[in-house]
Amino acid sequence: MKRTADVVIIGGGIVGCASAYYLKKKGVKDIIVLEGSSSIGHGGSSRNGGGVRQSGRDPRELGLAMTAVQKFWPTLSEELGRDVEYTQKGNLRLGKTEAHMKKLQALADSCAAGGLKLDMITGDQVREISPYMSEDVMGASFCPTDGHANPLVATLAYYMKDVELGVHFFTEAKVNELERVKGKVRRVILEDGTVFEGGDIILAAGYDSRRIMNTVGLDVPMTPLVDCALVTEMEPEMFPQMLGTAAADFYGHQTKHGSFVFGSESGLEEFMEIKDPNDMSMQHPATLGASCRAIEGWIPALAKAKIVRSWSGVLDLTKDGVCVLGRPREADGLILACGFNGHGFGTAPAVGYIMAQTVVGEDPITNIEPLRYERFYQI
């Protein structure tokens, strides 16, 4: 069993798998990926609404989202050799009230300031794009360069390419702690006592990243939140756009297969007790009902759609709503990629590339200064 590498990555989600791929592309020879569950992409990486969006982003992460869309997603299927079902037909963020439209306008103004083209359109224009939307829709923001992809396939596409390139994966490798060697974070110790050692350690383990980094004296202020998703049976082709709402009561899209994938919350999830973050069946009793009512209210044509299955996962919510990337000054050898607040799937290719750049000493492809660990502790 190989237990030493140039880089050890903790977390076998899409960020971990993408990081391994781009490290290989940059010539890093030995890479180990440790996944705590029994399967790759077990968490939010393969269980989300599939949004690849720039609209609605915090200005601090907008550059990251735009980089992912402009430089990675359009050619990802060809590069990885597997269809990730990337569709770039735009994103409608819908509103029904004046308050909704005011919120959407503010988001549009923020995006425009960051260089993203985004249009405010009327309810009639929304229904020209998609006649299935409710007559109650007053308007929307529309970003034509947004889109969606298949989370499960995209995550596994990176993984399968990694395996082809010689990346070593270990599942059921639950990390207990990190350990410094001569002041540098180098060792990863599993719950069973197995020790892995790397020249650099990339921590991309979702909410569990907080517990793991605590073992070397770091802490990102994060809280967990249960998020629910559902899939409908196959429906006739209706619209290719990614959907979201100013009310934030649901998001999702129609897949290549014809089913719809939606994510949503009831608003009560923050009060749930999370006993097992890996339990994908847990959800608040109110969530599915609230989800269905929200979806039917925006898209009446789906009122009789049958739900095939639902699942849930734990989001890693940071105090300020954006992710944490880069080398923390207090822990030489450790690189953070966590706190994605439930919308890290779309930026994952860019994040993985930046992780590889960080390891080899290149300047990041886009500015990550506002996303660094130290922002929480500046006086």
PyMOL commands that set and color helices and strands:
alter all, ss='L'
color gray80, all
select helices_A, chain A and resi 14-25+59-71+73-80+98-113+123-129+151-165+208-214+269-271+287-298+300-302+348-360+369-371+373-377
alter helices_A, ss='H'
color red, helices_A
select strands_A, chain A and resi 4-10+31-34+51-52+91-95+119-122+139-143+147-148+168-170+175-181+184-190+195-203+222-232+242-245+251-254+260-264+307-318+324-326+334-338
alter strands_A, ss='S'
color yellow, strands_A
deselect
rebuild
show_as cartoon
